[in-house]
Amino acid sequence: MKVLLVEDDPSLREGMGELVSELADVQAVGTLDEALRALAADRFELVMTDMRIAGGHTDGRGVLQAARRQRHPVAIVSAAGPDEVAQVLHPSEPDALLIKPFQVDDIMELVERFLALKRQVVAAAGEPLDGDSPEWREASPGVKSADPARDGTRLWLRLAPEAAFPWSHPRSAHGILLVEGDLELDGERYAAPCYLFLSLGASPQVKTRAGALAVCVPLRG
């Protein structure tokens, strides 16, 4: 698993990188441009960024918006209080907030929360649902869904070729593993296998060209 760390203070970047590296592979960068290049080149289970990077008052917002477009979860790390963070990032909201100074346990718990979600999604994908199972229900034309455990802990989606539907789970963030086919979310296209993150309140238009099979798990806590 991979974490992108964006922090312009070299000593803090090194220290945070060493901590996070105990849980995941870390790519640590110090500028907005480096962060955007990293996001264009790779996928991450979590993006952690300072709100102010190399003197830029809103550079953290630039990282957040780029990561959000590509369906990565984003944690803002900042010495500013929650109200100031909300004002600077508005109308966007991060998926997590870590206020400086922080304890070691704080950063480790934050990172582990998002890594655990990826593990849960992968585990759910390891228990595939037969295409003929009576659990499948038609959600909309060309779209079927199934909640085999009947407890909301995982949701399967199967889309026929050229199907489309609006994502309708805005009350919780979700990790999604695209197992087969392709998905297009608000114009961004992804091909299987691919792990995606839909933030709290997200409501993208979901389309497919060839058809798709995906499993979704809500973020807990």
LOLUMFI-33628 format. One line per 4 residues: number of its first residue (from 0); for each residue y, z, x of N, C-alpha, C, O. Coordinates in steps of 0.1 Angstrom, whole numbers. Atoms other than C-alpha are relative to their C-alpha. Last residue first. Layout:
N
NUM	Y:Z:X:Y:Z:X:Y:Z:X:Y:Z:X  ...
end
This chain:
221
220	-8:-10:-7:55:125:-152:15:-3:0:23:4:5  0:-13:5:32:96:-160:10:9:7:13:6:19  -4:-10:-11:38:59:-154:1:14:-7:8:16:-17  -13:-6:0:20:39:-181:2:10:11:-7:16:16
216	1:-14:0:-10:17:-172:14:6:0:22:3:9  -12:-8:-1:-13:-20:-179:-3:15:-1:-11:19:-9  2:-14:4:-42:-44:-174:13:8:3:18:6:14  -7:-10:-7:-37:-82:-172:-4:14:-6:-7:15:-18
212	6:-13:4:-55:-114:-182:6:11:9:7:9:21  0:-12:-9:-36:-146:-182:-8:11:-6:-10:12:-18  7:-11:6:-33:-182:-196:0:12:10:2:10:22  14:3:0:-24:-214:-177:-9:11:-8:-21:9:-9
208	3:14:1:13:-215:-185:-15:-2:-1:-20:-9:-10  10:4:-10:21:-179:-193:-2:-15:-2:0:-21:-13  6:13:3:51:-163:-209:-11:-2:10:-12:4:20  12:3:-9:66:-128:-211:-6:-13:-5:-9:-15:-17
204	8:10:7:101:-122:-224:-11:-4:9:-9:-8:21  0:14:-4:113:-90:-207:-8:-9:-10:-16:-5:-17  5:8:11:119:-57:-224:1:-15:3:7:-23:-4  1:15:-2:124:-31:-198:-5:-7:-12:-14:-2:-19
200	-10:8:7:135:3:-211:-1:-15:2:6:-22:-5  -3:-6:13:116:23:-185:11:-8:-6:22:-11:0  -8:-12:0:108:-1:-156:2:5:-14:0:-2:-24  -10:2:11:81:-27:-156:7:13:-2:0:23:-6
196	-4:-13:6:61:-27:-123:11:-3:-10:21:-10:-7  -14:0:5:40:-56:-111:4:13:-6:-5:21:-10  -4:-13:7:8:-59:-91:15:0:-3:23:-4:6  -14:-5:-3:-4:-94:-84:2:13:-8:-1:14:-19
192	-1:-14:3:-38:-112:-82:14:5:4:19:2:15  10:-11:-3:-29:-134:-99:-6:-3:14:-7:-14:18  14:5:1:2:-156:-100:-10:11:4:-7:19:13  10:-7:-9:37:-145:-107:-14:-5:-3:-17:-9:-14
188	14:3:2:67:-165:-122:-9:7:10:-5:8:22  7:-2:-13:102:-151:-125:-15:-2:-3:-21:5:-11  -2:11:-9:120:-167:-156:-7:1:14:-7:-8:21  -14:4:0:124:-136:-177:2:-10:11:12:-9:19
184	-8:-11:6:88:-126:-169:15:-3:3:19:-3:14  -14:2:-3:64:-155:-162:8:10:-8:7:11:-20  -9:-5:9:27:-147:-159:14:-3:4:17:-4:16  -14:-2:-4:-1:-164:-143:8:6:-11:4:5:-23
180	-10:9:5:-39:-166:-144:14:3:5:15:6:17  3:14:1:-63:-137:-139:12:-7:-4:20:-2:-12  13:2:-5:-60:-100:-129:-4:-15:1:-10:-20:11  3:13:5:-23:-94:-132:-13:-4:6:-14:-7:18
176	7:8:-10:-21:-57:-125:-4:-13:-7:-12:-13:-17  8:11:5:6:-39:-144:-7:-8:11:-1:-11:21  5:8:-11:23:-6:-137:-10:-10:-6:-17:-7:-15  14:4:-1:43:6:-167:-3:-7:14:5:-14:19
172	2:10:-11:75:25:-173:-15:-3:1:-23:6:-3  6:-5:-12:78:42:-207:-1:-11:10:-3:-23:7  -1:-15:-1:97:40:-239:-6:6:12:-5:18:15  -12:-4:-7:104:2:-236:1:15:2:9:20:10
168	4:-13:-4:68:-9:-245:12:7:7:10:11:19  -5:-9:11:75:-41:-265:-4:15:3:-8:22:-6  6:-13:-4:73:-69:-239:6:11:-9:18:12:-11  -10:-9:-6:84:-100:-259:-7:13:3:-15:19:-5
164	-3:-11:9:56:-126:-264:10:9:7:12:9:19  -12:-7:-4:45:-160:-251:2:12:-10:-2:11:-21  -4:-11:9:14:-181:-250:12:7:5:16:6:17  -13:2:7:13:-214:-232:4:10:-10:13:8:-17
160	-10:9:-7:-24:-209:-222:12:-3:-9:11:-6:-21  5:14:-1:-40:-180:-241:10:-9:7:22:-5:8  -9:10:5:-29:-145:-232:-7:-14:1:-12:-17:12  6:13:-3:-52:-115:-227:9:-10:-7:11:-10:-20
156	-7:11:6:-36:-80:-224:-7:-13:4:-10:-16:16  3:13:-5:-55:-48:-216:8:-11:-8:10:-9:-20  -1:10:10:-39:-14:-222:-3:-14:7:3:-17:17  0:14:-6:-46:17:-202:0:-10:-12:-6:-7:-22
152	1:-1:-14:-40:54:-208:-1:-13:7:3:-14:19  -12:5:-7:-28:49:-243:0:0:15:10:-2:21  -9:-11:-3:-55:71:-258:13:-4:7:20:4:12  -7:-4:12:-78:47:-276:9:12:2:12:20:-6
148	2:-14:0:-100:44:-245:7:7:-12:5:18:-15  14:-4:2:-105:7:-251:-2:15:0:-11:20:-7  -2:-14:-5:-68:0:-258:-14:6:-1:-17:14:-10  11:-9:3:-70:-38:-264:3:13:8:7:13:19
144	-1:-12:-7:-45:-66:-267:-11:9:-3:-17:8:-14  8:-11:4:-46:-102:-277:2:12:9:5:11:21  -1:-12:-8:-19:-129:-274:-9:11:-6:-8:14:-18  4:2:-14:-22:-165:-285:0:12:9:-3:11:21
140	7:12:-2:-2:-159:-317:-3:-2:15:6:-3:23  -9:11:4:8:-122:-317:-7:-13:2:-18:-13:9  -14:-6:0:-9:-89:-311:10:-10:-5:20:-6:-12  -11:10:-1:-44:-101:-321:13:6:-1:17:12:-12
136	-8:2:12:-68:-72:-315:11:-11:3:17:-11:13  -11:9:0:-95:-69:-289:6:-2:-13:-1:-3:-23  -12:-7:-2:-117:-38:-292:13:-9:0:24:-4:-2  -8:-2:12:-144:-58:-308:13:7:2:20:9:-8
132	0:-14:5:-155:-69:-273:8:1:-13:19:-6:-15  5:0:14:-161:-107:-269:0:14:-6:-5:17:-17  -8:8:8:-140:-110:-238:-4:0:-14:4:-4:-23  6:13:3:-157:-81:-222:9:-8:-10:15:-2:-19
128	4:1:14:-133:-54:-210:-6:-14:-3:1:-24:-1  -5:11:9:-131:-49:-173:-6:1:-14:-17:6:-16  8:-2:12:-136:-15:-157:4:-10:-10:10:-7:-21  14:-1:-4:-124:-21:-122:-9:2:-11:-21:2:-9
124	4:14:-1:-90:-32:-136:-15:-1:4:-21:-11:2  1:6:13:-85:4:-147:-6:-14:0:-14:-18:-8  12:-6:5:-91:16:-111:-3:-5:-14:-15:-8:-18  11:6:-7:-65:-8:-98:-14:5:-6:-23:-2:-8
120	1:14:5:-40:4:-124:-12:-7:6:-20:-14:-1  5:-1:13:-47:40:-115:-2:-14:-7:-12:-16:-14  14:-3:-1:-43:33:-78:-7:1:-14:-18:-4:-16  7:12:-5:-10:16:-84:-15:2:0:-23:-6:-4
116	0:9:11:2:46:-105:-8:-13:4:-16:-18:-4  11:-4:9:-9:70:-77:-1:-10:-12:-12:-13:-17  12:4:-5:13:51:-53:-12:3:-9:-21:-5:-10  1:14:2:42:56:-76:-12:-6:7:-18:-16:2
112	-1:3:14:38:94:-79:-2:-15:-3:-10:-20:-11  14:-1:5:28:97:-42:-1:-4:-15:-11:-9:-19  8:12:-5:62:84:-31:-14:0:-6:-19:-10:-11  -6:12:6:81:110:-52:-9:-12:3:-12:-20:-5
108	4:0:14:57:138:-42:6:-12:-7:-1:-18:-16  14:4:0:62:130:-5:-5:0:-15:-13:-9:-18  2:15:-3:99:128:-8:-14:-3:-1:-18:-14:-6  -7:8:10:102:162:-26:-3:-15:2:-6:-22:-7
104	8:2:12:76:179:-5:6:-9:-10:-1:-16:-17  11:9:-3:96:172:27:-9:-2:-13:-13:-13:-16  12:-6:-7:126:189:11:-11:-10:3:-11:-21:-4  12:-2:8:158:170:2:-11:7:9:-10:7:21
100	12:-2:-9:194:170:15:-12:3:-9:-11:9:-20  -1:-5:-13:201:145:-1:8:13:-1:18:14:-8  -13:-4:-4:192:138:-38:-1:6:14:-9:15:17  2:-10:-10:161:118:-46:13:4:6:20:-5:13
96	-12:-4:-8:163:97:-78:-3:12:9:-9:22:5  1:-14:-5:135:78:-95:13:3:8:19:-7:13  12:-5:5:131:46:-115:-2:15:4:-11:22:-1  11:0:-8:167:37:-109:-12:6:-7:-11:12:-17
92	5:-13:-2:191:28:-137:-12:0:10:-21:-9:8  14:-2:-5:211:-3:-140:-3:14:1:6:22:3  8:-5:10:243:-5:-162:-15:2:4:-23:6:-4  -1:4:14:257:13:-142:2:-16:-1:10:-21:6
88	10:9:3:247:18:-106:1:-6:-14:-6:-16:-17  0:11:-10:279:34:-94:-10:-11:-4:-8:-23:-2  -13:8:1:284:55:-125:0:-12:9:4:-23:5  0:7:12:248:67:-126:12:-9:-2:11:-20:-7
84	10:11:-1:249:76:-90:-1:-8:-12:-1:-21:-11  -6:11:-8:281:95:-95:-10:-11:2:-6:-23:2  -11:6:8:266:115:-124:6:-12:8:9:-22:2  5:9:10:233:122:-105:11:-8:-8:9:-19:-11
80	7:-6:12:251:137:-76:-4:-10:-10:0:-22:-9  -8:-1:12:259:118:-44:-8:7:-11:-21:6:-11  -7:-13:-1:239:125:-12:9:2:-12:14:14:-14  -15:-1:-2:217:96:-21:4:15:1:-2:24:-4
76	-1:-12:-8:181:83:-22:15:1:4:21:-8:10  -13:-1:-7:176:58:-51:0:14:8:-3:24:2  -5:-13:-1:140:51:-60:13:0:8:13:-5:19  -11:-3:-10:131:16:-71:3:15:-1:6:20:-12
72	-7:-13:3:99:3:-87:10:4:10:8:1:22  4:-11:-8:93:-34:-80:6:13:-5:17:12:-10  9:-9:7:94:-61:-107:-6:10:10:-18:12:10  14:3:-5:109:-90:-87:-10:10:-5:-22:10:0
68	3:13:4:142:-88:-107:-15:-4:4:-21:-12:-3  3:0:14:141:-50:-103:-3:-14:-5:-12:-16:-13  14:-6:2:139:-53:-65:-4:-1:-15:-15:-4:-18  9:10:-5:170:-76:-64:-15:5:-2:-23:-4:-5
64	0:11:9:189:-53:-88:-10:-11:5:-17:-17:-2  7:-3:13:180:-22:-69:-1:-12:-9:-12:-15:-14  14:-2:-3:189:-36:-35:-8:2:-13:-18:-4:-16  5:13:-3:223:-48:-48:-15:0:3:-22:-9:-1
60	1:7:12:229:-14:-64:-6:-15:2:-14:-20:-6  12:-5:6:222:3:-31:-2:-7:-14:-14:-10:-17  11:8:-6:249:-20:-16:-13:5:-6:-22:-3:-8  10:3:10:274:-4:-40:-11:-8:5:-18:-15:-3
56	0:-10:11:298:15:-17:-11:-3:-10:-17:6:-16  -2:7:12:290:-6:14:-2:10:-12:-13:16:-13  -14:-1:5:296:15:45:2:-7:-14:13:-6:-19  -10:5:-10:264:5:62:14:-1:-5:21:-11:-3
52	7:6:-12:243:11:31:11:-6:9:18:-15:5  -10:6:-9:256:33:3:-7:-4:13:-12:5:20  -10:7:9:231:40:-25:11:-6:8:16:-17:3  -12:-7:1:203:47:-1:9:-7:-9:9:-20:-10
48	-12:5:-6:171:28:-9:12:10:-1:13:17:-12  -9:-12:-1:135:35:-16:12:-4:7:12:-10:19  -12:3:-8:114:5:-28:9:12:0:13:17:-11  -12:-7:2:79:13:-40:11:-4:9:9:-7:21
44	3:-10:11:46:-4:-44:12:9:-3:12:15:-14  0:-14:-4:60:-33:-23:-4:9:-13:0:6:-24  0:-8:12:57:-71:-24:-3:15:5:-10:17:14  12:-9:3:66:-93:5:2:7:-13:12:7:-19
40	12:4:-7:89:-121:18:-12:8:-4:-23:4:0  4:14:2:118:-121:-6:-13:-4:6:-20:-14:2  5:2:14:119:-84:-8:-4:-14:-3:-13:-16:-11  13:-7:2:120:-81:30:-5:-2:-14:-17:-5:-16
36	10:9:-7:148:-107:32:-14:6:-2:-23:-1:-4  3:12:8:168:-88:6:-10:-9:6:-18:-15:-1  7:-4:12:164:-55:25:-3:-12:-9:-15:-14:-14  14:-2:-4:174:-71:58:-8:4:-12:-20:-1:-13
32	6:13:-3:206:-84:41:-15:1:4:-23:-7:0  3:7:12:214:-50:26:-7:-14:2:-17:-17:-4  -11:7:7:212:-33:59:-5:-7:-13:-17:-8:-15  -12:-8:1:191:-6:77:12:-7:-6:23:-2:-7
28	-12:9:-4:155:-16:74:13:8:-2:13:18:-9  -13:-7:0:122:4:73:11:-10:5:10:-15:16  -9:9:-7:89:-13:64:14:6:-2:19:7:-13  -14:-1:2:64:15:57:7:-12:7:5:-14:19
24	-7:8:-11:27:13:53:14:-1:-4:18:-3:-15  0:15:1:16:41:30:6:-7:12:12:0:20  6:4:13:9:79:26:-1:-16:-2:-10:-20:-9  12:-8:3:15:94:60:-7:-5:-12:-19:-2:-14
20	11:7:-6:39:65:67:-13:8:-1:-24:3:1  6:9:9:62:81:42:-12:-7:5:-21:-10:-2  6:-7:11:69:110:65:-7:-9:-10:-19:-7:-13  12:-7:-5:74:89:96:-7:8:-11:-19:8:-12
16	11:10:-2:97:65:77:-12:7:5:-23:3:1  6:3:13:118:94:64:-11:-10:2:-22:-8:-5  7:-12:5:124:106:100:-7:-2:-14:-18:2:-16  12:-2:-8:131:71:114:-8:12:-6:-20:12:-7
12	9:11:3:155:62:86:-13:2:8:-24:1:2  6:-3:13:172:96:89:-10:-11:-3:-21:-8:-9  8:-11:-1:177:90:126:-7:4:-13:-18:8:-13  12:3:-7:189:54:122:-9:13:1:-22:11:0
8	0:-10:-11:213:61:94:-13:-1:8:-24:2:2  -8:5:-12:214:28:75:2:10:11:6:7:22  -8:-12:-4:185:36:51:8:-4:12:2:-8:22  -13:6:-3:164:10:31:10:12:3:14:19:-6
4	-9:-11:-2:127:20:30:13:-6:5:14:-13:16  -12:5:-6:103:-6:16:10:11:1:14:16:-10  -13:-5:5:69:10:8:11:-6:8:10:-7:21  -12:2:-8:35:-7:11:13:6:-7:14:5:-19
0	-12:0:8:0:0:0:13:0:9:12:5:20
end
